[in-house]
């Protein structure tokens, strides 16, 4: 996750900017066909409710660790993962619709649906790649003892539901909070969010607090499957 920007455009202005970007794209050399169905960001590895419940039951509950010594630089990202594409660019392509990239793999047009708040964006600059389990939260939950290579793997994990394209301001509002103090504004996505959070912590051997576990259980209870 990125640090909050010193200034955020009002949502109305941001939407106008997004519309203007889409119009400019259609009028230019790059023509993108945009349908009426919103893109759906779906990271890989989201478990079933039953699997997530078993994983939650197996997670170790422990007091939250300290952020002493923490730095985002200790979790190197975004790294090159394919050709000239880095992890952020790969996630943008995966989670978007009709994404067009330039020769350096930067997204120059496309459409991104943010499942956290239900908003759709037409400019990559309006989208952040959220670390579902924030880097600082991972540090407090056991990553402080990891090697830099392991922290790098965690920060760039595209094989589990750890990275997802969402509205930048929503991501910045989340910061490094766990589910006991922050949950997606769109309540219908909280089931999926809990399953993603649980399986990431389980897969990476991270601990959780009792309040965090209670919040995750409540969110998981809303799942049908």
N, C-alpha and C positions, 0 to 999 in steps of 0.2 A: 504494500500500500504506500501511496505517496503522502508526503506531508501536506497539510492543508495549505491552500494557496492564500496569499495575503489579501486577495480580493476575489470574490466570486460574483459573476454576473447574475442579476436577477433571473429567475427561471423564464420569465416571458422573453427577455432579451436572448437568453440561451436558445429558446425554441425558435425565435426568429432567425438567429444565426444558423441553426441547424437546417431550417427550411431553405435559407438562402444558399447554403452549401449544396444542398441537393439540387436546387434549380441550376446553379452554376455548373455542377457536374454533368447534368443532362444536356446542357447547352454546349459543353465543350467536346473535346475529342474523345473522352472516355464516356461511353453511354452504358448505363447500368439499368437493367430491368428490375423494377421494384414492384413486387406484388402487394396484395392487401393483407396477406398473412404475416404476422410479426415473426421476426427471427426468434429462435428460442435457444438461449445459451444452455448447453447441457454438457458439463464437464464429465469425463469418464469416471467409472468406478463408483457411482452412487449406489449404495447397498439397498436391499429391501428393508422394510421395517423390522422384520424378524432378525436379520443379520445385524442391523444397527443396534437393536436391543441387546443382543448377545455381546457385541463389542462394548457397548456402554457399561454393561454389567462387569466386564472384565477390566475396565480402565481403573487405574489406581487413583484413589482420592488422596490428595495431599495438600498441605498448606501452600499457598502461592509463593513462588520464589521471588527473589529480588531482581530488579532491573539493573543492579550495579554491574558495570562493565559492558552493558548492552550497547551495540551500535549496529545500524543497518549494514554497515560495511562488513560486518562479520558474517553476513548472509549474502554473498556475491550474487547479484542479479542485475539486469537481465542478461543471460549468457547466450551466445550463439548456439542454436540447436539444429539448424538445417540451412545449408547454403549461406545466404546473407541474413537470414531471419533469426531474430532473437526470441526469447521466450514470450515477451509481451506481444510481439508481432504474430507469433504462432497462435496465441490465445485469441487475438483479435480476429484472425482468419477463421479459426474454429468456431467462435461464438457469434460471428456476424453472418449476414446474408448478402450475396452479390458483392463481396469485398474485392476491390481492385487495389493492387499494390504496385509501387514503382520498382525500379531496378534494384533499389536498396532494401526492398521488402516493407517499406513504410506504407501503411494503408492510406490511399488518397480518396477513396470513396467506399461506400457500403452502408449497411444498416445494422444497428445493434439494439436489441431488446434487453433491457435491464430487468431481470426477474426480481430484484430486491424491491423495486418501486413501480414496476409496470411501465416505465417510460421507454420510448424508442428514440434513438439518436442517429443522425446521418453524418456525423463528423467524429473521427477517431479521437479528436482532442476533447470530446465531451465524455469519453469513456475511460475508466481506470480498470486495470486488471487487479481485482481484489485478491489478496492472500486470505483465503477463508479463515484459516487459523493465522492470525497476525504474527509477524516475526517476533515482536516483543513478547507476545503471549507465549509463543513457542519457547523463547528464552527463559521465561519465568516457569515454564512447565517441564524443563529438562534439557532444552537445547543449549543451555549455557555450558554444558559439559561435553558437547559434541565437538568433533573436528570441524575445521572450516569447510572441508570437502563435503561433509554430511550436511552442514547448514546450507551450502550451495545447492545441493540436490533437493533439499526441502523447499528452498525459496523458488526453485524452477521446476517443481513437480507437475508435469503435464499428464502423468499416468494415473493420478488420483484426483478427486474433486477438490483440489487445493487452490486452483486458479480459475477465476470467472470474470467475464467482462460485465461491468455494472456502471451506472451513473456515477461520474466522478465525485460530485458533492455528497452523495449518499455514502460512498466509500470513505471519504474524508471524515464524515460525521461518525462513522463506525470507529475509526482510529484503531487502537489496539484492544478494544473491549471484547470481553467474552459474552456468551449468550445470557448471562445473568443480568447484564446491564445494557445490552444492545441486541436487537433482533431485526430482521428485515421489515421495513415499513409495510410491505405487502404481506398481510398475515397468512394468505394462502400459500406462501412460499416457505413458511417457517418449518414445515415438516421436512421439506427437501434440505433446507439449510441445516437442520439438526443432524440429518443423516450424513451430510457432507462433513460437518465438523467432527462428528463422532468417529467416522472411519479414518479421517486424516490423523486425529490424535492416536487412534488405535494402531494404525499402520506405522506411525513413527515412534511409538512407545512413549508418548507424552502423558503427563499426569493431568488431573483436573481437580478443581475445588468442589466442595460439597454444594455450594450455591450454583455453580456452573452445571453440575450434574442434575440438580433439581430442575433447572431451567430447560436443559436438554430433554429430560424425561417428559416434561410438560409439552414441549414442542413435538416430541416423537409421538406422544399420545394422540396427536391430531391426525397422524398418518393413517391412511386406509390400507396401505400395503408397502 
